């Protein structure tokens, strides 16, 4: 076959080609590039080796040029090679034509890789059904499906004329493959005698009878023809069948197969299944075992009785409190455990000690049961007055309706009294004992709860016998409260500083907490200016760091404000601001005075350069705070009382540069006239102007507050001198700055 013959086959449709126009164009190009002689030479397509000689993979420059370029040559070569295979020019490779025809008929693809792997050295024309069966039996999963699909496609293409003419396949079809189970086992069908009885089986048994019979054959119970005459299944056989089936399927499915098998065998021949072989007997063998003899009780021992006096108390308690039998039994049970644990029931009993003994005697007791025993024992001890004094007081208070926060405060007082050394009993609480409790409460920050507990105890003195008649809460409360003179002085000072009503309350609460927690209250003497606040705060923080944490910032602010000396000018300005009703958040005095005092400056002595230079030394977050304070300071000019008092400088301090827009050379603010002339200019011009002003200030030509003429600043002599004498930047950068000033000067002749 020559290239000309291939062209003729494609034109007549003998060779399947989805895009015949492309291959015909490539053949025409090959005709022109190779010449007529080569185009009609049958040796070119005689074999794949001769084709590679005529169309090498890497063509020489002359051959590639004849086709136009290497890319076109490569596409032409691949297309001719593929169509030569489709035409059957090389019978050793039938796969291209087979897969092209399968695509045309929309059939599955023939997997060359799999066929060559499972059938090595076997040509497709020599493949027989016996070979296919042997190869198919060893395959599993998707490989078996792919192999069978390829064989089915080959069977459908055997009658195609192009396949017949190329002799790629034999005329004998492979046919369908057998259905396997469990890998490579053939399906076992029911013998005729068993298939006849399927209609008499229950529907569920009939559906699974064949599979159950098949598993019985696999497990060796009988052969594929069925059981032999005289055979019968035993309990052991049925049990082994269920266990072995359970290894392949779930337990419930194994039981279903056993039911189906026994039903099938029983309907085929009742002798196959004895009456004692049932599914229930296989599943539950213990149910059919002989039951053991009933167990006799080991002992009839009764629990130890309580002492007579204690038993009478239990009976009296149950009668007077209307307790049921179960509750009374729990009381006796707990009392036996306490007696066994060695606790004396004649004295008062601590519940915690009693419960620890119960836990020790019954180590596996549940927490819920232990809580129930605690409640039962507490009720009994309360009735027999064996509870400790404070527990008795709490119980009586609860009986009188004390609940919630009041009970919590009274419990706090009881805990402090029990921890005291010596212990303070309820009947011993007088003024002296109350002061001891308050002093102890200061150690853990529970003074407020303790005073509330004492107040509640005073209310119970008339109703609970044994308590002292004199009240103590009012006396103790006045001793731990902040003196009224200090409260009034702090209020006046906070209002004079500009605090709102809420701020005043916050400060008073913080100082009251300091007074309550302070170990030495003698320091709170005299007026607030003479109190050593810093020493008080530090000493109290050492003793009560946790309680003081929330009040510490406000107290440190108070100490700083009182300890700070106020010059007359700033003090007068502060009073004017407070009188004007300006909120503390908008009051700039604290921020500006802190910086101004380092230079002994009064408010009217401030200027813009002072504010500008200080702003440049701050980090970004503090710059925002400073800028806001300067803006608030300039806003005071709108108030007539402050403006007429002469407390403000002649010119505003602002505006400060916006954060993020600060120029590198803006060490000083520009003179007012120069700054107004540069309004609206870009960043480069402003940077150049600040560079020029910085250099002139360094040369000593001008000082703070000067406002020279613009013409003098941008004169040519000044610019030349700046370039020659400056030491702040490189010479190239200085030239750029000066050039920008020159350009600006030439563009603003009217302003200059």
C-alpha positions in Angstrom: 0.0 0.0 0.0 1.4 3.4 -1.0 0.4 6.9 0.1 -1.6 7.2 -3.1 -3.6 4.1 -2.2 -4.2 5.4 1.3 -5.5 8.6 -0.2 -7.9 6.7 -2.5 -9.2 4.6 0.5 -9.9 7.7 2.5 -11.8 9.4 -0.3 -14.0 6.3 -0.9 -14.7 6.0 2.8 -13.1 2.6 3.1 -10.9 3.9 6.0 -12.9 5.5 8.8 -11.9 9.1 9.4 -13.9 11.6 11.4 -12.1 14.5 9.7 -11.2 13.3 6.2 -10.5 16.9 5.0 -7.5 17.2 7.3 -5.8 13.9 6.3 -6.5 14.6 2.6 -4.8 18.0 3.0 -1.8 16.4 4.7 -1.5 13.8 1.9 -1.6 16.5 -0.7 1.2 18.3 1.2 3.2 15.1 1.4 2.8 14.6 -2.3 4.2 18.1 -3.0 7.0 17.7 -0.4 8.2 14.1 -1.2 7.5 14.0 -4.9 5.3 11.8 -7.1 7.7 8.8 -7.1 7.8 8.5 -3.3 4.1 9.2 -3.1 3.3 6.2 -5.3 6.0 4.0 -3.8 4.4 1.0 -1.9 7.5 0.4 0.2 6.8 3.6 2.2 3.9 1.9 4.0 5.2 -1.6 3.8 6.1 -1.6 7.5 6.3 0.8 10.4 10.1 0.7 10.0 10.0 1.9 6.3 7.5 4.6 7.3 10.0 5.9 9.9 12.7 6.1 7.2 10.4 8.2 5.0 9.0 10.2 7.9 11.7 10.3 10.6 10.7 11.6 14.0 13.4 14.4 13.9 13.4 15.6 10.2 16.3 17.2 8.5 16.1 20.9 7.8 15.4 20.4 4.1 12.5 18.0 4.8 11.0 20.3 7.5 11.3 23.2 5.1 9.5 21.3 2.3 6.5 20.9 4.7 6.6 24.5 5.8 7.9 24.2 9.4 8.6 21.4 11.9 5.3 21.8 13.6 3.3 21.2 10.4 5.5 18.3 9.5 4.9 16.6 12.9 1.1 17.0 12.6 1.2 15.6 9.0 3.4 12.6 10.1 1.2 11.6 13.1 -2.0 11.9 11.0 -0.7 9.7 8.1 0.7 7.1 10.6 -2.7 6.9 12.4 -4.7 6.5 9.2 -2.2 3.9 7.9 -3.0 1.8 11.0 -6.7 2.3 10.4 -6.3 1.1 6.9 -4.7 -2.1 8.1 -1.4 -1.4 6.5 0.4 -3.0 9.5 -1.6 -6.1 10.6 0.4 -6.5 13.7 -1.4 -3.6 15.4 -5.2 -4.0 15.1 -6.1 -1.7 18.1 -6.3 1.6 16.3 -8.9 0.4 13.7 -10.8 -1.5 16.4 -11.1 1.5 18.7 -11.9 3.8 15.8 -14.8 1.6 14.8 -15.9 1.2 18.4 -16.1 5.0 18.7 -18.1 5.3 15.5 -20.6 2.8 16.8 -20.5 4.3 20.4 -19.2 1.1 21.9 -16.9 0.7 24.9 -13.2 0.9 24.2 -11.0 -2.1 23.8 -8.3 -1.9 26.5 -5.0 -2.7 24.8 -3.0 -2.5 28.1 -5.2 -5.0 29.9 -5.4 -7.5 27.0 -1.7 -7.5 26.4 -1.1 -8.0 30.2 -3.5 -10.9 30.7 -2.9 -12.5 27.3 0.8 -12.0 26.6 2.0 -12.9 23.1 -1.6 -13.8 21.9 -2.8 -12.0 18.8 -6.4 -11.0 18.8 -7.1 -13.2 15.7 -5.8 -16.2 17.7 -7.9 -15.6 20.8 -10.3 -18.4 21.6 -13.1 -18.8 24.2 -11.0 -21.3 26.2 -8.2 -18.7 26.5 -10.6 -16.0 27.5 -12.2 -18.2 30.2 -8.8 -19.0 31.8 -7.8 -15.4 31.8 -11.2 -14.2 33.1 -11.3 -16.6 36.0 -8.1 -15.0 37.6 -9.4 -11.4 37.3 -11.3 -9.5 40.0 -13.3 -6.3 40.3 -12.9 -3.6 37.7 -10.2 -5.6 35.8 -12.7 -8.4 35.1 -15.4 -5.9 34.0 -13.0 -4.1 31.7 -11.8 -7.5 30.2 -15.4 -8.7 29.6 -16.3 -5.3 28.0 -13.4 -5.5 25.6 -14.4 -9.0 24.6 -18.0 -8.0 24.0 -16.9 -5.1 21.8 -14.7 -7.4 19.8 -17.6 -9.8 19.2 -19.7 -6.9 17.9 -17.0 -5.8 15.4 -16.2 -9.2 13.9 -18.7 -8.9 11.1 -17.4 -5.4 10.0 -16.1 -5.6 6.4 -13.0 -3.6 7.3 -12.1 -6.0 10.1 -12.8 -9.0 7.9 -10.6 -7.6 5.1 -7.8 -6.8 7.5 -8.2 -10.3 9.2 -7.7 -8.7 12.6 -10.2 -11.0 14.3 -11.4 -14.6 13.8 -15.0 -15.3 12.8 -15.7 -17.4 16.0 -17.2 -15.2 18.8 -16.0 -15.4 22.3 -19.5 -15.2 23.8 -20.7 -14.2 27.3 -18.6 -15.1 30.3 -20.0 -17.2 33.1 -21.3 -15.7 36.3 -18.9 -16.3 39.2 -19.5 -16.0 42.9 -17.1 -15.5 45.8 -14.3 -14.8 43.4 -14.0 -17.6 40.9 -16.6 -20.2 42.1 -19.4 -21.2 39.7 -23.0 -20.6 40.7 -24.6 -23.6 42.2 -28.2 -24.2 41.2 -30.8 -26.1 43.2 -31.4 -29.7 42.2 -34.7 -30.5 40.7 -36.1 -32.1 43.9 -35.3 -29.0 45.8 -36.5 -26.5 43.1 -39.9 -28.2 43.1 -40.6 -27.3 46.7 -39.7 -23.6 46.5 -43.4 -22.7 46.0 -44.3 -24.2 49.3 -41.6 -22.3 51.3 -42.3 -18.9 53.0 -41.5 -16.0 50.7 -38.4 -15.0 52.7 -37.1 -18.5 52.9 -37.6 -19.1 49.2 -35.8 -16.0 48.2 -32.6 -17.1 50.0 -32.9 -20.9 49.6 -30.6 -21.2 46.6 -27.8 -19.1 48.3 -28.3 -21.1 51.6 -28.0 -24.4 49.6 -24.9 -23.0 47.8 -23.2 -22.2 51.1 -24.0 -25.6 52.5 -22.2 -27.1 49.4 -19.2 -24.8 50.0 -19.1 -25.8 53.7 -19.1 -29.5 52.8 -22.5 -30.5 54.3 -23.4 -32.3 51.1 -22.6 -32.2 47.3 -24.2 -30.2 44.5 -26.8 -33.0 43.9 -28.0 -32.7 47.5 -27.9 -34.9 50.6 -27.7 -38.6 50.2 -30.7 -40.8 51.3 -30.7 -41.4 55.0 -28.7 -38.2 55.8 -29.9 -35.8 58.5 -28.6 -32.6 59.8 -27.3 -32.5 63.4 -27.1 -29.8 66.0 -23.4 -29.6 65.5 -23.8 -29.3 61.7 -26.3 -26.5 62.0 -24.2 -24.7 64.6 -21.1 -25.0 62.5 -23.0 -23.8 59.4 -24.1 -20.6 61.3 -20.6 -19.9 62.6 -19.0 -20.4 59.2 -21.6 -18.3 57.4 -21.1 -15.5 60.0 -17.5 -15.2 58.8 -18.7 -14.2 55.3 -21.9 -12.2 56.1 -23.4 -10.5 59.1 -24.8 -12.5 62.1 -28.4 -11.7 61.2 -27.9 -12.8 57.6 -26.2 -16.0 58.8 -29.3 -16.8 60.9 -31.5 -16.0 57.9 -29.6 -18.5 55.7 -29.8 -21.1 58.4 -33.6 -20.7 58.6 -33.9 -20.9 54.8 -31.7 -24.0 54.6 -33.6 -25.9 57.3 -36.9 -24.9 55.7 -35.8 -26.1 52.3 -34.5 -29.4 53.7 -37.6 -30.0 55.8 -40.0 -29.4 52.8 -37.9 -31.6 50.5 -37.7 -34.5 53.0 -38.8 -34.2 56.6 -36.2 -36.9 57.5 -33.4 -34.4 56.6 -34.2 -32.2 59.7 -34.9 -33.9 63.1 -37.4 -32.3 65.4 -34.8 -31.2 67.9 -32.8 -29.2 65.3 -34.3 -25.7 65.3 -32.9 -22.2 64.7 -33.9 -21.1 68.2 -31.9 -24.0 69.7 -28.9 -23.0 67.7 -29.1 -19.3 68.6 -29.9 -19.8 72.3 -28.4 -23.1 73.5 -28.5 -22.1 77.1 -32.3 -21.8 77.1 -32.5 -25.6 76.5 -29.9 -26.5 79.1 -31.1 -28.0 82.4 -31.5 -25.2 84.9 -29.2 -25.4 88.0 -30.6 -25.9 91.4 -31.8 -22.7 93.1 -29.3 -21.0 95.3 -30.0 -20.8 99.0 -29.4 -17.7 101.0 -26.0 -17.6 102.6 -27.3 -16.1 105.9 -30.3 -14.7 107.5 -28.3 -12.2 109.6 -30.2 -9.0 110.4 -28.5 -5.5 110.7 -27.2 -4.5 114.1 -29.8 -2.7 116.2 -29.2 0.9 117.3 -28.8 1.7 121.0 -32.1 2.0 122.8 -31.8 5.7 123.4 -30.8 6.4 119.9 -33.6 4.2 118.5 -36.2 6.1 120.6 -34.9 9.4 119.2 -35.2 8.0 115.7 -38.8 6.9 116.3 -39.7 10.3 117.9 -38.1 12.1 115.0 -40.1 10.0 112.4 -43.3 10.6 114.3 -42.9 14.4 114.9 -41.6 15.1 111.4 -44.0 12.7 109.6 -41.2 10.8 107.9 -41.9 7.7 105.9 -40.4 4.2 106.3 -37.7 4.7 103.7 -36.5 7.9 105.2 -36.3 6.3 108.6 -34.4 3.4 107.2 -31.8 5.8 105.7 -31.4 7.5 109.0 -30.7 4.2 110.8 -28.3 3.1 108.0 -26.3 6.3 108.3 -26.2 6.2 112.1 -25.0 2.5 112.0 -22.1 3.7 109.6 -21.2 6.5 112.0 -21.2 4.1 115.0 -19.1 1.7 113.1 -16.7 4.5 112.1 -16.2 5.3 115.8 -17.9 8.7 116.0 -19.6 9.7 119.3 -23.3 10.5 118.8 -23.7 12.1 122.2 -21.9 15.3 121.2 -22.4 17.8 118.4 -21.5 16.4 115.0 -19.9 18.2 112.1 -21.5 17.1 108.8 -18.2 17.1 106.9 -16.6 14.7 109.4 -19.7 12.5 109.3 -19.8 12.3 105.5 -16.1 11.5 105.4 -16.7 8.5 107.7 -19.6 7.4 105.5 -17.4 7.6 102.5 -14.7 5.7 104.2 -17.1 2.9 105.3 -18.7 2.7 101.9 -16.0 3.6 99.3 -18.1 2.7 96.3 -21.1 4.8 97.3 -22.6 7.1 94.6 -22.3 10.8 94.9 -26.1 11.1 94.7 -26.6 8.6 97.5 -24.0 10.4 99.6 -25.9 13.7 99.1 -29.2 12.0 100.1 -27.5 10.6 103.3 -26.2 14.1 104.1 -29.6 15.7 103.8 -31.2 12.9 105.9 -28.5 13.2 108.6 -28.7 17.0 108.7 -32.5 16.9 109.2 -32.1 14.3 112.1 -29.3 16.2 113.8 -31.2 19.5 113.5 -34.2 17.8 115.2 -32.1 16.4 118.0 -30.0 19.6 118.3 -26.7 17.8 117.6 -25.6 20.3 114.9 -22.7 22.8 115.6 -24.0 26.2 116.9 -23.6 28.1 113.6 -25.2 25.2 111.6 -28.1 25.3 114.1 -28.4 29.1 113.6 -28.4 28.7 109.8 -31.1 26.0 110.0 -33.3 28.2 112.3 -32.8 31.2 110.0 -33.8 29.1 107.1 -37.0 28.0 109.0 -37.7 31.7 109.5 -37.7 32.4 105.8 -34.1 33.7 105.3 -33.1 32.9 101.7 -30.9 34.0 98.8 -28.3 36.8 99.3 -29.2 37.1 103.0 -28.5 33.5 103.7 -25.2 33.8 101.7 -24.1 36.8 103.9 -25.0 34.9 107.1 -23.1 31.8 105.9 -20.1 34.1 105.2 -20.2 35.4 108.7 -20.5 31.8 110.1 -17.4 30.7 108.1 -15.4 33.6 109.5 -16.5 32.8 113.0 -15.6 29.1 112.7 -12.1 30.0 111.3 -11.4 32.4 114.1 -9.0 31.5 116.9 -10.6 30.8 119.3 -13.9 30.0 117.5 -16.6 32.7 117.9 -20.0 31.1 118.7 -23.3 32.9 117.8 -24.0 33.6 121.4 -20.6 35.3 121.8 -20.9 37.9 119.0 -20.6 41.3 120.7 -18.9 44.5 119.5 -15.4 43.2 120.3 -16.1 39.9 118.4 -17.6 41.8 115.5 -14.5 43.9 115.2 -12.4 40.7 115.1 -14.6 39.4 112.4 -14.3 42.6 110.4 -10.6 42.6 110.7 -10.5 39.0 109.5 -12.8 39.8 106.6 -10.4 42.5 105.4 -7.9 39.7 104.6 -10.1 38.1 102.0 -12.2 41.1 100.9 -15.5 40.1 102.4 -16.1 43.1 104.6 -19.4 44.1 102.9 -20.8 40.6 103.2 -19.7 40.3 106.8 -21.4 43.6 107.8 -24.6 42.4 106.1 -24.3 39.1 108.0 -24.0 41.0 111.3 -27.0 43.2 110.4 -29.0 40.0 109.7 -27.8 38.5 113.0 -29.0 41.6 114.8 -32.4 41.0 113.4 -32.5 37.5 114.7 -31.5 38.4 118.3 -35.1 38.8 119.5 -36.4 35.6 117.9 -33.6 33.0 118.6 -32.8 32.4 122.2 -29.2 32.4 123.5 -28.0 35.4 121.4 -26.8 38.6 123.1 -29.4 41.4 123.1 -27.2 44.3 122.0 -26.9 45.1 118.2 -23.4 45.5 116.8 -23.8 46.1 113.0 -24.4 49.9 113.2 -21.3 50.4 115.5 -19.0 48.4 113.3 -20.4 49.8 110.0 -19.5 53.4 111.1 -16.0 52.3 112.0 -15.3 50.9 108.5 -16.9 53.6 106.4 -15.0 56.5 104.9 -15.3 59.8 107.0 -17.7 62.3 105.6 -15.1 65.1 105.5 -12.9 63.1 103.2 -15.9 62.3 101.0 -16.8 66.0 100.7 -13.2 67.1 99.9 -12.8 64.4 97.3 -16.1 65.4 95.7 -15.1 69.0 95.5 -11.7 68.2 94.1 -13.1 65.9 91.4 -15.6 68.5 90.3 -12.9 71.2 90.2 -10.8 68.8 88.0 -13.7 68.5 85.6 -15.1 65.1 86.5 -18.8 64.4 85.7 -21.2 63.0 88.3 -20.4 59.5 87.2 -16.7 60.2 87.5 -17.1 61.6 91.0 -19.0 58.5 92.1 -16.4 56.2 90.6 -13.6 58.0 92.5 -15.6 57.9 95.8 -16.2 54.2 95.4 -12.5 53.6 94.8 -11.4 55.6 97.8 -14.0 53.8 100.0 -12.6 50.5 98.9 -9.1 51.7 99.7 -10.2 52.8 103.2 -11.9 49.5 103.8 -8.9 47.4 102.8 -6.1 49.6 104.1 -4.3 48.0 107.0 -3.5 51.3 108.7 -6.5 53.7 108.8 -4.6 56.3 110.8 -3.2 57.6 107.6 -6.6 59.0 106.6 -6.2 62.1 108.7 -6.3 65.8 107.8 -7.3 67.2 104.4 -6.9 65.2 101.2 -3.7 67.1 100.1 -1.9 65.9 103.3 -2.8 62.2 102.9 0.0 60.1 101.6 -2.0 58.5 98.8 0.8 56.7 97.1 2.0 55.1 100.3 -1.5 54.0 101.1 -2.1 52.5 97.7 1.2 50.6 97.6 0.8 49.1 101.1 -2.8 48.0 100.4 -1.8 46.5 97.1 0.6 44.2 98.9 -2.0 42.9 101.2 -5.0 42.8 98.8 -3.8 42.7 95.2 -6.9 40.9 93.9 -9.4 43.2 95.5 -7.5 46.3 94.6 -7.0 45.5 90.9 -10.2 47.1 89.7 -9.7 50.3 91.8 -5.9 50.7 91.1 -6.1 52.9 88.0 -8.5 55.4 89.5 -6.5 55.6 92.8 -3.2 56.1 91.0 -4.9 58.9 88.9 -6.1 60.5 92.2 -2.6 60.3 93.7 -1.1 61.9 90.6 -3.6 64.7 90.5 -3.3 65.6 94.2 0.5 65.3 94.2 0.9 67.4 91.1 1.7 71.2 91.7 -0.6 73.5 89.8 0.9 76.8 88.6 -1.4 79.8 89.0 -2.0 80.2 85.2 -2.9 76.6 84.6 -5.1 76.4 87.8 -7.0 79.5 86.7 -7.5 78.1 83.2 -8.7 74.8 84.7 -11.3 76.6 86.8 -12.5 78.6 83.8 -12.9 75.4 81.8 -14.9 73.7 84.6 -17.1 76.7 85.0 -17.8 76.7 81.2 -19.1 73.1 81.6 -16.6 71.5 79.2 -16.5 67.7 79.6 -13.3 66.1 81.0 -12.8 64.2 77.7 -12.5 67.6 75.9 -10.3 69.2 78.6 -6.7 69.7 77.3 -5.2 71.0 80.5 -3.8 67.7 81.9 -2.1 66.7 78.6 -0.6 70.1 77.8 0.4 71.1 81.4 2.3 67.9 81.9 4.7 68.9 79.0 4.6 72.6 79.6 5.7 72.2 83.3 9.0 70.6 82.1 9.9 74.1 80.6 8.0 76.2 83.3 5.6 77.5 80.6 2.3 79.1 81.4 -0.6 78.6 79.0 -0.2 82.0 77.3 3.5 81.3 76.7 2.9 78.3 74.4 3.4 78.6 70.7 3.0 76.4 67.6 6.7 75.4 67.4 6.6 74.1 70.9 3.6 71.9 70.2 5.0 70.9 66.7 8.4 69.8 68.1 6.9 67.8 70.9 4.4 66.1 68.6 7.3 65.0 66.4 9.0 63.2 69.3 5.9 61.0 70.1 4.9 57.6 68.7 1.8 57.4 66.5 -0.8 56.6 69.1 0.4 59.4 71.4 0.5 61.8 68.5 -3.2 61.3 68.1 -3.8 62.1 71.8 -1.6 65.2 71.5 -3.2 66.4 68.3 -6.6 66.1 69.9 -5.5 68.1 73.0 -4.0 70.8 70.8 -7.3 71.0 68.8 -9.3 71.3 72.1 -6.9 74.0 73.4 -7.4 76.1 70.2 -11.2 75.6 70.5 -11.1 77.4 73.9 -10.7 80.7 71.9 -14.4 80.4 71.1 -15.3 81.0 74.7 -15.4 84.7 75.6 -14.6 84.3 79.3 -11.4 82.4 78.6 -10.4 84.5 75.6 -10.8 87.8 77.5 -9.0 86.5 80.6 -5.7 86.6 78.6 -4.9 82.9 79.4 -4.3 81.9 75.8 -1.4 82.6 73.4 -1.7 85.2 70.7 -1.8 82.6 67.9 -3.3 79.1 67.7 -1.0 76.1 68.4 -2.5 74.0 65.6 -3.2 72.4 63.3 -0.8 69.5 63.9 0.2 67.3 60.9 -2.1 64.4 60.3 -0.7 61.0 61.5 1.0 59.4 58.5 1.5 62.6 56.5 4.5 63.9 58.5 7.4 65.0 56.2 11.0 63.9 56.8 12.4 67.5 57.0 9.4 69.0 58.9 11.4 69.5 62.1 9.8 73.0 62.5 6.6 74.5 61.3 6.9 76.8 58.3 6.6 80.6 58.8 2.9 81.6 58.5 3.3 83.6 55.3 5.3 80.8 53.6 2.9 78.2 54.8 -0.1 80.0 53.5 1.6 80.5 50.1 2.2 76.8 49.8 -1.3 75.8 50.6 -2.6 73.1 48.2 0.9 72.1 46.9 1.9 68.5 46.5 4.0 66.6 49.0 7.3 67.0 47.0 7.0 70.8 47.1 6.2 70.8 50.8 9.1 68.5 51.6 11.5 70.9 49.7 10.1 73.9 51.6 10.6 72.2 54.9 14.1 71.2 53.9 14.9 74.9 53.0 13.5 76.2 56.3 15.4 73.5 58.3 18.7 74.5 56.7 18.1 78.2 57.3 17.3 77.6 61.0 20.5 75.5 61.3 22.5 78.3 59.6 21.2 80.7 62.3 19.6 83.0 59.8 16.2 82.8 61.5 14.9 81.9 65.0 11.7 80.8 66.6 8.7 82.9 65.7 10.3 84.7 62.7 8.1 85.3 59.6 10.5 86.5 56.8 9.4 87.6 53.3 8.9 84.8 50.8 11.2 86.5 48.3 14.1 86.4 50.8 13.5 82.7 51.5 13.5 81.6 47.9 16.1 84.0 46.6 18.8 82.5 44.3 21.6 83.4 46.8 19.7 81.6 49.6 19.2 78.5 47.5 22.9 78.4 46.3 24.1 78.8 49.9 21.7 76.0 51.0 23.1 73.6 48.5 26.7 74.4 49.5 26.4 74.4 53.3 23.7 71.8 54.1 24.7 68.6 55.8 21.4 66.9 56.3 21.0 64.9 53.0 23.1 63.9 50.0 24.1 66.5 47.5 21.9 64.9 44.8 18.8 65.1 47.1 19.6 68.7 48.0 19.8 69.6 44.3 16.3 68.0 43.8 14.8 70.0 46.7 16.3 73.2 45.4 15.2 72.5 41.8 11.6 72.1 43.1 11.7 75.4 45.0 13.0 77.1 41.8 10.2 75.6 39.7 7.7 76.7 42.3 9.2 80.2 42.5 9.0 80.6 38.7 5.4 79.4 38.6 4.3 81.8 41.3 5.7 85.2 40.3 2.7 87.1 41.7 3.1 85.6 45.2 6.8 86.2 45.2 
